[in-house]
């Protein structure tokens, strides 16, 4: 290999310079800079900004921060939706909740960790991640489009023979130019055979292009008067074109999912009442939902706790088990909550009441949201009061301690525990009154709107298809072989994978070595 200077008379024509670093001579610097696209040296702050926006590490970092912050919504209690329009009530709830976390409570409240979907920190991370997802979609889509247009380089004859055909990709392109001791057809066939080891698609063309200045000088030095146009053999090998086309679907699916989360944080509404005890009801005017804890008796001695859910004229009944019901865009999720205790008279006489209640009933449901919680129950007709305390034990689970008081006496006259359904005769001044004690559970209700939640399925499918596109990288190699005196070829190699270009060069070197050995043998 020699430089670009003209050859001396009667000397072998110089070979074009060896270019293995991805750079061509000075006269081609501008063209190569445009081909290297995003990986060339940044000329100013717009290039630096663009590189930062399309860097997948930025999207991964913001996505990780968003996911970590979203975990607060799972691990920490969240502000009930019905309190968001009541500033004082919301402030009291946030203050009480933050106090339960000690020194970290104030920091968590400041970050919005107790109302994640409406936290400024969460929304900033959400919209930043969404924006970076769109940047990745644009970048990967443009890369796939440019990769699809690689075949155009086979037909482009705008440059002289021996000059690299224009290849535009948004990644680094490696190029090499040199000579080989074989005709152009043999070089093209040799390189095509090498590409068959890895390429999914191989295209080959023979084009007529203008003679380059270097070729003209080389032919003139050998006393040959060439034509102004010569034939150039071109071979293109491509793999991973499908994967390249699928890659934009991954950030597109992410963008769709993030947009749904953002829309839900703005337009969504939720209703999270305190856990319901038997007989209690709660309603939310925004969602138009009413829930009521009812007790059904399908047969004698059998109680069936159910939750009646109403929205307008529509009603649904759910058992005391995890489940949900949908009313168009409103979803009501229910599950068993904290322990509760049902106390009822066997003869359905209205003997029971809570302290301060003006009339008696035949059954009372008492909820115990927290361990150690206690409730009071009275039988006004007999002057009897009962103190019921929830006791949690690792061995027996949850049980209730019941203490019975007569009149003004502060010493319990009767004490027993309830771990399962049982009937106990309560001693009174008149006669024993049998009462049934039935441990059940409270109802935990969460009603919310989930606009266009079904779009999460297409988003997931898009992400799965896009992830398949990353199983391997797209690659190409383009070979150009034109005539060079005497019975030699000028070869231009281009690839976005240095290993593929090196394999082609090694094959050409082996061809040259074999040719020289044959020539020495003939001598």
ZATORVO-163423 format. One record per residue (C-alpha): x, y, z; residue in one letter. Coordinates in pm, whole numbers, padded with zeros to 5 digits, always signed. Each point is the difference from the previous one (the first is absolute). Example, Ala and Ser with C-alpha at 12.3 -4.5 7.8 and 13.67 -1.06 7.14 Angstrom:
2
+01230-00450+00780a+00137+00344-00066s
This chain:
523
+00000+00000+00000x+00120+00348-00080x-00122+00356+00023x-00205+00196-00249x+00291+00137-00203x+00017-00081-00374x+00215-00301-00093x+00337+00036-00167x+00034-00132-00357x+00039-00377-00037x-00085-00057+00367x-00287-00203+00130x-00309+00212+00042x-00059+00098+00359x-00275-00163+00196x-00261+00218+00169x+00080+00077+00363x-00098-00245+00273x-00279+00139+00214x-00080-00209+00307x-00094+00259+00259x-00328+00113-00151x+00157+00315-00156x+00061+00069-00369x+00252+00252-00143x-00054+00370+00053x-00200+00041-00318x-00272-00232+00144x-00009+00126+00359x-00330+00182-00043x-00175-00302-00150x+00124-00239+00270x-00101+00240+00276x-00357-00008-00128x+00005-00381-00015x+00124-00050+00353x-00303+00193+00120x-00051-00009+00372x+00343-00149+00080x+00216+00267-00161x+00176+00255+00218x-00264+00245+00117x+00041+00340-00161x-00210+00191+00251x-00256-00013+00278x-00290-00113-00227x+00195-00318-00079x+00082-00057+00365x-00367+00049+00094x-00120-00237-00271x+00249-00266+00107x-00125+00029+00359x-00366-00027-00105x+00046-00313-00211x+00233-00170+00246x-00193-00308+00127x+00177+00034+00334x-00189+00325+00066x-00333-00174-00062x+00105-00292+00220x+00106+00235+00282x-00324+00200-00002x-00204-00320-00033x+00174-00149+00304x-00061+00315+00206x-00366+00003-00107x-00044-00365+00094x+00170+00050+00335x-00222+00299+00081x-00312-00188-00113x+00080-00268+00259x-00095+00255+00266x-00356-00038-00126x+00013-00371+00081x+00200+00007+00323x-00151+00310+00164x-00362+00096+00074x-00144+00237-00258x-00228+00298+00050x-00362-00114-00053x-00143+00152-00314x-00307+00140+00176x+00227+00225+00211x+00174+00173-00291x-00276+00260-00024x+00002+00059+00375x+00321+00186+00081x-00036-00006+00379x-00094-00367+00015x+00284-00089-00239x+00249+00198+00207x-00110-00175+00319x+00029-00339-00168x+00347+00077-00138x+00120+00135+00335x-00123-00304+00191x+00146-00240-00256x+00338+00177-00010x+00026-00007+00379x-00020-00378-00014x+00333-00010-00189x+00196+00208+00250x+00284+00214-00134x-00051-00126-00357x-00364+00099-00001x+00066+00366-00080x+00237-00087-00285x-00243-00253-00146x-00283+00248+00019x+00212+00268-00167x+00079-00235-00288x-00368-00083-00041x+00053-00366+00088x-00343-00020+00167x-00175+00115-00321x+00227-00133-00270x-00215+00054-00310x-00034+00369+00076x+00350+00058+00129x+00199+00265-00194x+00307-00223+00020x-00188-00295-00150x-00150+00210-00277x+00338+00151-00090x+00156-00346-00024x-00302-00128-00194x-00001+00272-00266x+00382-00001-00028x-00002-00377-00056x-00283+00036-00252x+00194+00267-00191x+00314-00215-00008x-00211-00294-00121x-00118+00210-00295x+00362+00092-00072x+00093-00368-00007x-00293-00077-00231x+00114+00271-00241x+00364-00111+00015x-00066-00372-00043x-00263+00057-00268x+00237+00219-00201x+00274-00262+00041x-00233-00274-00128x-00107+00219-00294x+00359+00079-00097x+00094-00366+00035x-00285-00089-00234x+00137+00242-00260x+00347-00158-00010x-00087-00159-00334x+00007+00345-00157x+00380-00005+00031x+00007-00280-00257x-00149+00225-00266x+00163+00331+00089x+00248+00102-00272x+00051+00359+00108x+00360-00062+00102x+00294-00123-00205x+00113-00360+00009x+00208-00072+00309x-00181+00257+00213x-00222-00123+00284x-00368-00006-00095x-00206+00218+00232x-00129-00196+00299x-00201+00198+00254x-00057-00151+00345x-00032+00152+00344x+00295-00203+00124x+00369-00031-00071x+00100-00133-00342x+00340-00168-00043x+00164+00028-00342x+00306-00144-00171x+00137+00049-00348x+00282-00189-00167x+00094-00222-00292x-00025-00373-00056x+00178-00223-00248x-00307-00132-00179x-00256+00121-00254x-00314+00175+00122x-00231-00297-00064x+00225-00231+00201x+00014+00250+00288x-00379+00039+00005x-00050-00377-00004x+00257-00048+00277x-00163+00261+00225x-00348-00137-00072x+00113-00343+00117x+00139+00155+00318x-00329+00183+00068x-00204-00318-00032x+00137-00106+00339x-00198+00271+00184x-00226+00197-00238x-00374-00065-00024x-00026+00185-00330x+00264+00061-00267x-00046+00227-00301x+00240+00043-00286x+00014+00260-00277x+00222+00094-00292x-00008+00374-00067x+00177+00231-00241x+00163+00297+00168x+00248+00267-00093x+00376-00055+00016x+00168+00154+00302x+00304+00226-00029x+00215-00259+00176x-00107-00270-00244x+00068+00225-00296x+00350+00069+00127x+00061-00369+00068x-00116-00108-00346x+00195+00282-00169x+00320-00104+00179x-00038-00345-00152x-00054+00140-00348x-00369-00094-00008x-00265+00239-00124x-00312-00094+00199x-00358+00100-00075x-00165+00270+00205x-00239-00256+00155x+00090-00331+00158x-00195-00287+00153x-00006-00032+00376x-00121-00310+00184x-00195+00061+00321x-00111-00251+00262x-00218+00081+00304x-00051-00239+00291x-00260+00075+00267x-00119-00168+00318x-00241+00101+00275x-00221+00221-00216x-00315-00135+00167x+00150+00052+00345x+00091+00356-00092x-00360+00065-00107x-00136-00147+00327x+00223+00196+00237x-00204+00325-00004x-00299-00196+00134x+00163-00037+00343x+00018+00374+00082x-00333+00047-00182x-00166-00248+00237x+00168+00171+00295x-00126+00338-00121x-00356-00133-00032x+00009-00147+00352x+00147+00319+00146x-00259+00212-00179x-00276-00213+00154x+00151+00044+00347x+00024+00375-00058x-00360+00019-00120x-00113-00201+00301x+00187+00231+00239x-00178+00301-00152x-00348-00130-00086x-00029-00298+00235x-00191+00003+00327x-00007-00238+00294x-00207-00070+00309x+00155-00180+00297x-00234+00003+00301x+00102-00142+00340x-00053-00373+00034x-00372-00073+00038x-00148-00184+00294x-00326-00197-00037x-00289+00238-00056x+00216+00298-00105x-00020+00177-00335x+00206+00257-00188x-00048+00199-00319x+00194+00230-00232x-00174+00272-00199x+00282+00035-00256x-00017-00362-00110x-00369-00037+00085x+00069-00323+00189x-00166-00124+00321x+00117-00308+00192x-00177-00168+00292x+00109-00291+00220x-00299-00231+00037x-00058-00332+00177x-00211-00267-00166x-00135-00316+00162x-00053-00263-00269x-00100-00254+00265x-00038-00020+00373x+00325+00046+00186x+00198+00095-00311x+00113+00359-00065x+00125+00117-00342x+00179+00338+00004x-00037+00183-00333x+00073+00344-00138x-00270+00171-00200x+00146+00239-00258x-00226+00252-00173x+00055+00250-00279x-00313+00171-00118x-00265-00264-00059x+00252-00281-00030x+00080-00221+00298x+00248-00281+00053x+00053-00230+00297x+00346-00132+00088x+00092-00266+00260x+00259+00052+00272x+00290-00102-00226x+00246+00178-00229x-00174+00118-00315x-00109+00295-00205x-00295+00132-00194x-00007+00246-00292x-00248+00273-00073x+00109+00125-00343x+00314+00202+00081x-00023-00048+00380x+00167-00299+00162x-00089-00103+00355x+00256-00229+00162x-00087-00177+00325x+00185-00231+00235x-00032-00119+00359x+00141+00253+00244x+00077+00006+00370x-00178-00232+00245x-00356+00075+00108x-00243-00157+00242x-00373-00050-00055x-00215-00013+00317x-00368-00095-00034x-00288-00126+00208x-00125-00349-00072x-00370+00095+00014x+00055+00318-00208x-00114+00215+00291x+00125+00364-00032x+00207-00010+00319x+00337+00132-00119x+00125+00353-00056x+00319+00200-00019x+00062+00263+00268x-00214+00304-00079x-00225-00185-00243x-00367+00088+00056x-00155-00330-00100x+00091-00365+00023x+00073-00246-00277x+00028-00374-00022x+00357-00004-00140x+00305+00224+00008x+00320-00024-00207x+00313+00128+00167x+00321+00072-00194x+00352-00020+00142x+00243+00161-00249x+00300-00010+00235x+00141-00256+00245x-00105+00083+00354x-00300+00196-00119x-00313-00015+00212x-00370+00059-00044x-00293+00037+00242x-00345-00158-00021x-00297+00036+00233x-00329-00173+00070x-00203+00295+00146x-00299-00210+00097x+00211-00206+00244x+00251+00266+00100x+00288-00204-00142x+00308+00133-00170x+00272-00190-00189x+00359+00096-00073x+00147-00187-00297x+00376+00011-00069x+00184-00137-00303x+00294-00221+00099x+00255-00120-00254x+00197-00315+00075x+00253-00170-00220x-00120-00343+00111x-00379+00037-00022x-00031+00294-00236x-00256+00265+00086x-00240-00040+00290x-00226+00234+00191x-00010+00048+00376x-00353+00075+00123x-00061+00149+00348x-00356+00038+00131x-00093+00274+00252x-00320+00033+00202x-00141+00346+00071x+00256+00233+00155x+00231-00276+00112x+00352+00054-00140x+00097-00362+00060x-00092-00238-00282x-00245-00265+00106x+00079-00219-00295x+00304-00041-00223x+00057-00228-00302x+00181-00009-00333x-00135-00049-00350x+00228-00160-00257x-00272-00161-00211x-00380+00014-00021x-00164-00082+00330x-00310+00069+00207x+00048+00138+00352x-00269+00059+00260x+00047+00350+00144x-00096+00015+00366x-00248+00276+00087x-00203+00085+00310x-00312-00143-00163x+00110-00303-00205x+00288-00124-00213x-00010+00150-00347x+00160-00224-00266x+00200+00193-00259x+00176-00127-00311x+00355+00124-00058x+00122-00049-00360x+00354+00109-00103x-00003+00131-00356x+00197+00262-00191x-00049+00359-00098x-00035+00097-00367x+00283+00201-00158x-00126+00192-00304x+00190+00190-00266x-00194+00160-00286x+00181+00178-00280x-00016+00097-00363x+00249-00145-00247x-00054+00183-00331x+00115-00203-00301x+00171-00253+00225x-00045-00264-00272x+00271+00176-00200x+00257-00145+00241x-00033-00333-00184x+00102+00144-00341x+00279+00188+00179x+00129-00325+00148x-00018-00175-00337x+00193+00286-00162x+00271-00022+00265x+00031-00377-00041x+00032+00033-00378x+00254+00278+00041x+00201-00200+00252x+00026-00280-00258x+00170+00251-00231x+00287+00037+00247x+00094-00368-00010x+00271+00091-00252x+00128+00311-00170x-00057+00089-00364x+00312-00011-00216x+00100+00054-00362x+00306-00017-00220x+00034+00166-00339x+00273-00098-00245x+00095+00202-00309x+00254-00141-00246x+00119+00197-00302x+00278-00054-00256x+00363+00090+00082x+00306-00071-00214x+00132-00257-00055x-00270-00272+00050x-00061+00135+00341x-00300+00161+00174x-00053+00301+00218x-00219-00111+00291x-00209+00211+00238x-00146-00166+00309x-00262+00156+00227x-00170-00146+00309x-00149+00105+00330x+00177-00294+00167x+00377+00009+00010x+00016-00380+00035x-00185-00052-00329x+00227+00245-00180x+00307-00169+00148x-00124-00342-00116x-00036+00128-00357x+00347+00157+00010x+00147-00325+00130x-00165-00191-00285x+00143+00244-00253x+00343-00029+00158x-00021-00378-00027x-00089+00038-00367x+00297+00229-00057x+00230-00242+00183x-00121-00294-00207x+00049+00200-00320x+00356+00095+00089x+00089-00362+00084x-00138-00113-00336x+00197+00266-00181x+00322-00100+00179x-00060-00362-00098x-00039+00091-00366x+00327+00190+00010x
